Amino acid sequence: MREAGLTDVRTSAHTYYWQPGDRYQTLLLSFAGLFRDRLLRHTPLTSEELDSLTSTLRDHLGRPHTIVRESLLVQVRARKP
């Protein structure tokens, strides 16, 4: 941003943490189900391997102290001189 000539450059970072019971905590499992056919078509995984992986993930997410961190989002603000 500074190299582009902007001034007063400021950043902040944000992330969310999901705990058991939060609907987004199992989002990856939902995507695995929604895109199952694509995953099997475009990866070297067999159906059995994908089932095993999703089962392992489901068990892990079901543990009472498992917390999922979402992507780190970085926000940048600056002024144009």
C-alpha positions in Angstrom: 0.0 0.0 0.0 2.8 2.4 0.9 4.7 1.4 -2.3 1.5 2.4 -4.2 1.8 5.9 -2.6 -0.9 5.6 0.1 -0.3 7.0 3.5 -1.6 6.3 7.0 -1.7 2.5 6.3 -3.4 0.5 9.1 -4.2 -3.1 9.3 -6.3 -5.3 11.6 -6.9 -9.1 11.6 -10.1 -10.9 12.4 -10.9 -14.6 12.9 -13.8 -16.6 14.3 -13.7 -19.6 16.5 -16.5 -22.1 16.4 -17.2 -24.5 19.3 -19.4 -27.6 19.5 -23.0 -26.5 18.9 -22.1 -23.6 16.5 -23.6 -24.3 13.1 -20.3 -23.4 11.3 -18.2 -25.7 13.3 -19.1 -28.6 11.0 -19.1 -26.5 7.8 -16.2 -28.6 6.3 -18.3 -31.7 6.8 -21.2 -30.1 5.0 -19.0 -29.1 2.1 -17.6 -32.6 1.9 -21.1 -33.9 1.6 -22.3 -31.3 -0.9 -19.2 -31.7 -3.1 -18.7 -35.4 -2.6 -19.1 -36.3 -6.3 -16.6 -33.6 -7.4 -14.1 -34.6 -4.7 -14.3 -38.2 -6.0 -14.0 -37.1 -9.6 -11.1 -34.6 -9.2 -9.0 -36.2 -6.5 -7.3 -39.6 -6.2 -9.5 -40.5 -3.2 -11.7 -43.5 -3.4 -15.2 -43.5 -2.0 -14.1 -45.6 1.0 -11.1 -43.2 1.7 -13.4 -40.2 1.6 -15.9 -41.9 3.9 -13.1 -42.8 6.3 -11.7 -39.2 6.3 -15.1 -37.6 6.9 -15.9 -40.1 9.6 -12.6 -39.3 11.4 -13.4 -35.6 11.1 -16.9 -36.0 12.4 -15.6 -37.9 15.4 -13.0 -35.2 16.1 -15.5 -32.4 15.8 -17.8 -34.2 18.1 -15.4 -34.0 21.0 -16.6 -31.5 23.6 -13.4 -29.4 23.6 -12.8 -29.2 19.8 -12.6 -25.7 18.6 -12.5 -24.7 14.9 -10.7 -21.5 13.7 -12.0 -20.0 10.6 -9.8 -18.3 8.0 -7.8 -15.3 9.1 -9.2 -12.1 7.5 -6.8 -9.2 7.2 -8.2 -5.7 6.6 -6.1 -2.8 5.3 -7.1 0.8 5.4 -5.1 3.7 4.0 -5.4 7.3 2.7 -4.8 8.5 -0.8 -2.7 11.7 -0.7 
